[in-house]
């Protein structure tokens, strides 16, 4: 989306009236939703003063914005579906955000009483064999 936005900005004839709008649009390049709104508002008010090239770049941006917006909607729907599936999978589990409740199940004594690994090194030697 950034390259289309840059094309629009670079195609606008700079004059005292448009310069402030160009500077504002540059702030929104990385935010497609904000740029789309600001650019179309600018295009509405300056449509008679814009070049054919600028109008074509705005059309290209709007076409690509529609595709991007649909993709974002589909991704959001997929994420919502995935989160619902995971929520259903773990429906019976209750997890408390309190760390103390998680640590209550583990006591120091149960950890210290665990049998550790064997300390025997190497094969055992049988007594009485030469």
Buried (B, 14 or more C-beta within 10 A) or exposed (E): BEEBBBBBBEBBEEEEEBEEBBEBBEEBBEEBEBBBEBBEEBBEEBEEEBEEBBBBBBEBBBEBBEEBBEEEEEEEEEEEEEEEEEEEEEEEEEEEEEEEEEEEEEEEEEEEEEEEEEEEEEEEEEEEEE
